[in-house]
């Protein structure tokens, strides 16, 4: 992932609503996310404003992490 460029990921959900998901991006800066329902599930987008290591945690019903969560994301680049 590149600093200042839009990043995205899709959470595939067959019969549950986005209200059941808990999604957090933790790292060296706060990240604001947008969510859009798509044919495949829910697409989350964000623009990282700081380089570094981030962790994306996704859980269902506030308690159950989805398989593979948390996910490590490395943002590369320099501030201009």
Secondary structure as GFF3:
##gff-version 3
##sequence-region A 1 80
A	DSSP	beta_strand	6	12	.	.	.	ID=ss1
A	DSSP	three_ten_helix	18	20	.	.	.	ID=ss2
A	DSSP	beta_strand	21	26	.	.	.	ID=ss3
A	DSSP	beta_strand	33	37	.	.	.	ID=ss4
A	DSSP	beta_strand	41	47	.	.	.	ID=ss5
A	DSSP	beta_strand	52	60	.	.	.	ID=ss6
A	DSSP	beta_strand	64	65	.	.	.	ID=ss7
A	DSSP	beta_strand	71	75	.	.	.	ID=ss8
###
